[in-house]
Every structure is written in structure tokens, then in C-alpha cells.
Amino acid sequence: MTAPAHLAGNFAPVTEELTAYDLPVTGRIPAELSGWYLRNGPNPHAAASAHWFLGDGMVHGVRIENGRAVSYRNRWVRTSTFTDGARVYQDGKHDLTAGVANTHVIRHAGRTLALVESSYPYELTGELDTVGPYDFDGTLRTAMTAHPKTCPTTGELHFFGFEVTGAPYLTYHRADAAGTLLLSRPIDVPAPTMHHDFNLTAEHVVFMDLPVVFDLATAKAGGGMPFRWREDYQARLGVLRRDDPHGEVRWFPIDPCYVFHSLNAHDEPGRIVLYVMRYPELWRANSAAFERSSLWRWTIDLTTGTVAEEQLDDREAEFPRVDDRLIGLDARFGHATTSTESEVGALLRYDLHTGASTAHEFGRGRIASEAAFAPADENAGGAGYLMAYVYDPETDRSDLVIVDAADLAAPAVATIHLPARVPQGFHGSWLADR
């Protein structure tokens, strides 16, 4: 029997947790890099799942110190679903401690958190062992998105939770730099749409209420992801002022589409500019297939109430990132990864001011995952490196490849050779020691 696509090739799960030391390196690891590169992704413990998005979370980490690749380790996130088979939804009730914690891994207020949008975060130790669910000392009452945003000016963590069992379907949260939850307020949306990401600027929060809606019949049938495209649902952007967090949310209609991931957003006089990876539609018939996504710019005119929509690139790409120290600011450069369907895996670098772009190609058949930005110094938007796991089907192993972000056309700065394969996954972070 042929395995489904999300369980075949480099999407197939690995079966062992490994620890390896003194990893071989081709090239030279920059001496200024010291910390962990962590990336999360689905790796079903039972070696089977109904959809790629539903496998148990596994975090893969490489430790770098003083120009050395000190170690590699991979660990399942031991949620209550993993250990006890707990279900997120049981008899119409939502168990916020249950989930797969398979989508992202971040650090905030000294805690390393594995995230998935259907449940609480799970805290990890520095060695990637699971501590347990984290609910901001009992103050969080909703699930938490896998795409929180840290304000580079205040250190605040902005995020949301969405719910499918009843209103409010969307709740916006803000925690301070020390990890204290300061704000939780409902955002009025008429249906349980799938909110995966959102946008943050220095002055605004922008929600994306898009026509992919929870479908109860699909959920009961267990047919993959329980969301479907709804033709009659108005796609729109909701704008909330950060200095008036309990105030009105202004809604701006846009053309029907779906967005999993935002690249960045910033304010201009009288306008908000958003960069997103836009799909023309998603999951009309089922959740197995994906349309092509590419980079678009949305410009919200706060005076006229309109949104200008412009495609910036026709290449299929996903997993966009900027230097995290420029989230919500006018970052000149952004990065994305070409589709896994590409014959030659590549990272793309977009100059958002001029429209130019460059690419780093990894070679035929080599498939790259999301690249996180690792700063070379304290200057936000300055020198730095892109780090990404790259799978080689010829060896059936993966490398952690480090590329100079300012010179993608050049050969990789360093390639760290791992003892095993890292399956295709989702999001990660460079967690510097400093």
C-alpha cells in the first residue's frame, strides 16, 4: 500500500530520538554565533496521521559554540495527547492542555515554548525535555497561536487564540516582557474561521479573517483538517490600534484568498503596509491539496477604508521570515523558502524597498525548510546569517546550512552534517546565548 504524500519521502516521520556530539562541518561556522537553532514539525509517534498538520511535535536542535557544532538532538514534545492519548475536543469541550505542539518553537521571558494553535504552549528545557503545558500562571483561557509576535521596542508578546466550539471565536492577548499576561479581549468575527497568523506594527494589530471556516461534518468524519473554503464568506482585515487595545476594530474588505504566513508589516503616514504569502484559495474540496502561494503586498488606506493588493513575485514560496528585531518595523529585507516541489531547493531574499530579489540554491533534489535569521551583531537589520535544515535524498540525511544573508549567491558559509534525517517541518528560531 502506498503511503500518503504527507507520510512519504522526507515527510515520513523518524522513529528515534538521538543525541550526537561534535558534528562534522564543511566550511567555517561564524565565531559570533553561540546558541541553539531549534525547529519544530510534525512527527507522528504512531508513524501515521490523517494530515501533515496533525502529527506529534518533534523539535530538532543544533547547539553551536565558539565555531563548533557541539551537538544535535531531537525530542518529541510530550503533550498529554502524546503520553495519554488525550483529545483536544471531547464531547464538545476543549481541553487546552491537549494537542500536538508541532508548529513553532520560540523563547519568551526565559521560557522555551513549543506551540500549536489548538492548545496551550508546552515548555521545554534547554535539553529539549518537556516541562509541561504553560498557561501564563493560570491567566490564559484560550489556545495560543503558533505565530506570536514580539515587539522589538517593548519586548511585549502579542498573540491570539481562536476557538471553534462557540463565540468568541477569536481573542487577542498581550503579555509583557516578563511574561505577565496583561490583556485578553475578544475580537468579533461571525464564524470560526481558521486564524493561523496575524500582523503587528509599531501602532497596530491586524487580524486576517479569511474564508476558510471550521466544518463540523468534516470534523466528525475525521477527514484531515476540519476546515473548508466558503465562497460566501467575506475576506477582510481587522485593524486595532495598540494604544487603544479595548477600542473598535476597523474591518477592511479584500479579495477572497488565504494566508498562512505574514512576512512583516509596518506603518506609514495614514497607511499600513503588509507583506504576506497569499494563496488564491484553500481547501475547497478537501485539505490534502494546496494552491500556489507567492509574495503579495497589501496597503491599507486608513482614510479611504480601502486596501490595495499587489503581487510582488510569481515564484511559489512559503515560510517567510525577517530579522525578528525588525518585526512591525520597515524591514528592508525578507526571506522565504521555495516549494518542496521545486527541483532545486532555494532560499529567496526580497529587497522590499527596490523589488529586487536573489536566491541561494542548494542543488538538485536538495530540499530546504524554513530559514531563521541569526544576527551577526547588535545592529537590527544589519549583518547576519540564514539557518535552514536541508534534506539530501541521495544520502537520506539532513544538514544545517548557514548562509550569509547579505550574499545569497555565494556558497554556504558552513554546512553542519547531521547524523540523521530531519523531516519536512514548520517553524523554528535561532536562540542566541547573548
C-alpha positions, 0 to 999 in steps of 0.5 A: 500500500502506498503511503500518503504524500504527507507520510512519504519521502522526507515527510515520513516521520523518524522513529528515534530520538538521538543525541550526537556530539561534535558534528562534522562541518564543511566550511567555517561556522561564524565565531559570533554565533553561540546558541541553539537553532531549534525547529519544530514539525510534525512527527507522528509517534504512531508513524501515521496521521490523517494530515501533515498538520496533525502529527506529534511535535518533534523539535530538532536542535543544533547547539553551536559554540565558539565555531563548533557544532557541539551537538544535535538532538531531537525530542518529541514534545510530550503533550498529554495527547502524546503520553495519554492519548488525550483529545483536544475536543471531547464531547464538545469541550476543549481541553487546552492542555491537549494537542500536538505542539508541532508548529513553532518553537520560540523563547519568551521571558526565559521560557522555551515554548513549543506551540500549536494553535489548538492548545496551550504552549508546552515548555521545554528545557534547554535539553529539549525535555518537556516541562509541561503545558504553560498557561501564563500562571493560570491567566490564559483561557484560550489556545495560543497561536503558533505565530506570536509576535514580539515587539522589538521596542517593548519586548511585549508578546502579542498573540491570539487564540481562536476557538471553534466550539462557540463565540468568541471565536477569536481573542487577542492577548498581550503579555509583557516582557516578563511574561505577565499576561496583561490583556485578553479581549475578544475580537468579533468575527461571525464564524470560526474561521481558521486564524493561523497568523496575524500582523503587528506594527509599531501602532497596530494589530491586524487580524486576517479573517479569511474564508476558510471556516471550521466544518463540523461534518468534516470534523466528525468524519475525521477527514484531515483538517476540519476546515473548508473554503466558503465562497460566501464568506467575506475576506477582510482585515481587522485593524486595532490600534495598540494604544487603544487595545479595548477600542473598535476594530476597523474591518477592511474588505479584500479579495477572497484568498488565504494566508498562512504566513505574514512576512512583516508589516509596518506603518506609514503616514495614514497607511499600513503596509503588509507583506504576506504569502497569499494563496488564491484559495484553500481547501475547497474540496478537501485539505490534502491539496494546496494552491500556489502561494507567492509574495503579495503586498497589501496597503491599507488606506486608513482614510479611504477604508480601502486596501490595495493588493499587489503581487510582488513575485510569481515564484511559489514560496512559503515560510517567510521570515525577517530579522525578528528585531525588525518585526512591525518595523520597515524591514528592508529585507525578507526571506522565504523558502521555495516549494518542496516541489521545486527541483532545486531547493532555494532560499529567496531574499526580497529587497522590499524597498527596490523589488529586487530579489536573489536566491541561494540554491542548494542543488538538485533534489536538495530540499530546504525548510524554513530559514531563521535569521541569526544576527551577526551583531547588535545592529537590527537589520544589519549583518547576519546569517540564514539557518535552514535544515536541508534534506539530501535524498541521495544520502537520506540525511539532513544538514544545517546550512548557514548562509550569509544573508547579505550574499545569497549567491555565494556558497554556504558559509558552513554546512553542519552534517547531521547524523540523521534525517530531519523531516519536512517541518514548520517553524523554528528560531535561532536562540542566541546565548547573548 
